[in-house]
Amino acid sequence: MFAASVAIWRHALGFQLRHFPRLVPVLPLLVLPVLGDALQSVLIAQERSGGAIDVPRAVREALRVTPRLAAMKLAFEGAALAWAFVPIYGIIPGMRHRLYWAMASNVIVFEQLSGEAGRARCRLLAEADGLPLALWTLVKLPAMLALFLLVLWLGVATALDQGYSTGLFLWLAASFWVASPGSAAANTFLYLEIVPRTAGDAVRAELPPSAIRA
């Protein structure tokens, strides 16, 4: 699972580096909750379907699906918050609902499912074979990466007895990327990895053309 999670994050970083000049103008949108998730999913879907991205078109599509996406995410987040009031036992169900939450933008963009059907699909994707990989990719590996960067910064700064402020800024910037646009992109590549594992007539790893049609 560790190697697969690293590969997913490598895909996420590679995607954003490949298209960095075109993504800079919409960076404020990419870091917005909900809309940023939708936009990342649409952009990655565009690349998979044609190899290129159309940022204005992607923004229009993301804006179009955001209200439905917000409704799905709020349903999962509400359940996760409710489980948070259950001591100890509620941790695991709460975490699972946030994994369902993570799948929502992909289910809407790639499969055009929303509402109860979309929520059921999110649960299917994040359960069974998808659950260990999702936990590694969205929870364990980001935490390990943040801790590694923190230890690296402190170690280098202490050895050199300088660079504390610069190192702190770089660590905060890297942590922000991991927590926001990086996680959104990794989430979509995670979905693309999980889909073949839940093979069935209703499951498609490739993007239907209508999924990004404005």
N, C-alpha and C positions, 0 to 999 in steps of 0.2 A: 504493500500500500504506500509505503514511503516513496519508493521510486516512481510509482504512478502519479502521486501527488506532486512530486518535483517536476515531472514532465508536464503536468497540467499548468503549473505556475510558469514554466519556461515558455509554453505556448502563449500564455497571457502576456508575459513581458515581450515576447517576440512580436506579437500582434501590435501592441502599442508602440513599439520602437519602429516597426515597418511603416506605420501610418502617422507617426508623431507630428510631422509638419501640418497634416490636415486635421489632426485632432486638437491642436493648440487652440484654435478659435472657439471650440466647444468645450474646453476643459471645465469652465464653470458648470456646464450642464452635466458633465460626466461625474461630478462629485456630489450632485444633488441626490438625495434619497429617492427611490422609486424611479424617477425619470432617468437618472444615470444608469440604473440597472437595465431599463428598457432600451436605452440608447446603445449600451454595450452589446446587448443581445442582437439588436438589429444590425449593427455594424459588422459583427462577426458573421452573422447570417449572410450579409451581402458579400463578404469576402469568400465565403464557402460556395456561394452560388455562382459567382462570376469572377472572383479573384481581385476585384477592385471594390472600393467603397465610394458611396455617394453621400457625403455628409449632410447636405441640406435635405435630401430625401429621407435619410435616416432620422433626422430630427423630426420631420413631419410625422413619420410613422411612429416614433417613440411618443410624441405628444398625443397621437391618436389613441394609443393603447394604454397610456398612463392611468386614466380613470378606472378602467377595468382592473389593471394591475394593482392599483392602490387598494381597491376593494378586496382583492384576494389576499394581499399582504396584511391588511388590517385584520382580516378574519384569523389568519394564522398568528399574528402578533398578539391579538386579544386572548387567544387560547394559551399562548406561551406565558403571558403575564398572569393569567389565572392560575396556571400551574406553579408559578413562582411563589404563590402564597401557601403551597403545600411543602412543609419542611422536608428537606433531603430527597424524598421520593419524587418531588415535582421537578427536580433538576433534569432528569433524563427526558421525560415527556416535553418539558419546555424547550430543551435543545432540539428535539426532533421537530417540533413545530417551527422552529427557526430554520431548520434545514428545508422543510416544506416551503417556507417563505422564500428561501433562496432560489428554488426551482421555478417560481411563479413567472418571472419575466421570460424564461426560456419556453415554458409551456404556451404562453400567449403568442410569442413571436414565431416559434418554429412549428407549433401544432395548432395554433389558432383556437385554443381552448381557454375558456374563462368560466367564472361562476363556479357552481358546484362540480361540474365536469372537470374544470381546470384544477380545482383544489384536490379532487380525487386523483387526478393524474400526478400532481405534485407529491402526494403521499406515496403513490406507487413507485415513483422514481427514487425517492429518498429512503425507502424501506428496502428490505431484503438485501440483495447484493450491492445496492447502491449506498447503503448506510455506512459501512466501514470506510469506503473511499471518500464519501462526503465529509465524514468526521475528520479524516486525515487532512483533506484538502482545505476545508473551510474553518477548521478549529485548531487542530494540533499543529500542522505545519506553519501557519501564520504565527502562532504563539512561539514556536521554536525559533522561527526566523527573527522575530522581534527580540527575543532573549539573546540570540547569538549576536545580533548587531549591537545590542546594548553592552554585552561583555566585551566585544571587539573594540568598541569605542572607548570604554573605560580602560581596557588594557593598553591600547595604543597611547591614549592621552596620559596615562600614568607613567608609562615607560619614557615618553618624551617630555613629560612634565609641561605640556602645553597642548593647545588645540581643544580644550574642553568645550568652549563655546561653539566652535566650528563642528566638532564631533556631535554635540547635542543637536545642532540644527540639522545635520545630515541624518541623524537617527530619527528625529521627528519627521523629516520629509519622507524617509523610507517607510516609516511606520504608517504615515498618512496614506502613502500609495498602496501599501498592503491592505489597509483597512477600507479603502474607498475604491478608486478606479481599478486597482489591481485585483481586489476580491471580486468585483463585478465581472471582470473579464475571465478570471479563473473559474467563477461560478458557471459561466456559459460553456467553457471548455470541459468542465466537470460534467455538465449535462450531456454534451456530445460524447463523452466517454461512457456514461451510464446507459444511455439509450440502447446501444446494441446488447447490453447485458439483460435488458428487460424486453427482449425481442417478442414481437407479436404483430398481428395484422394491423393494429392501430398505432404501432410504434414506428417512427421514421427517423433515421439519423440524418437524412439529407433534407435540406430546406425546400418546402414547396414554394414555387415562384410567387404565389399569391400572398405569402407571409410577409413580404416586404413591399407589396404593391401599395403605392400611395392612394 
